[in-house]
């Protein structure tokens, strides 16, 4: 009787694991949600060798309060035109990471 119970339990476990593996394989893969927001900020530091810019951004309503953050900028030519003290407008792109694109100088202090 014990052997029958053991094999029945083992078979149930194997079936449950098989169903879980097949179900996981057929589930739709969730793509990260990419969000874009307009950003205006004051440039504190530019680090071209790291493709980074440090900005004190204004509030982005519903997304982010005013704060100082380092942002990656993929276009290194853009960084050559920006210097500390500049006021910029850009698009912040957020998914699993965050970066700036379409960076434009709109003034300076």
QUIBELFEN-V682775 format. One record per helix or strand. SS is the DSSP state (~ for helix, > for strand). FROM is the first residue (numbers start at 0). TO is the last residue. If there is no record, write none. Layout:
SS:FROM:TO + SS:FROM:TO
//
This chain:
~:1:25 + >:34:46 + ~:47:49 + >:51:56 + >:59:59 + >:63:63 + >:66:72 + ~:75:80 + >:85:93 + >:97:107
//
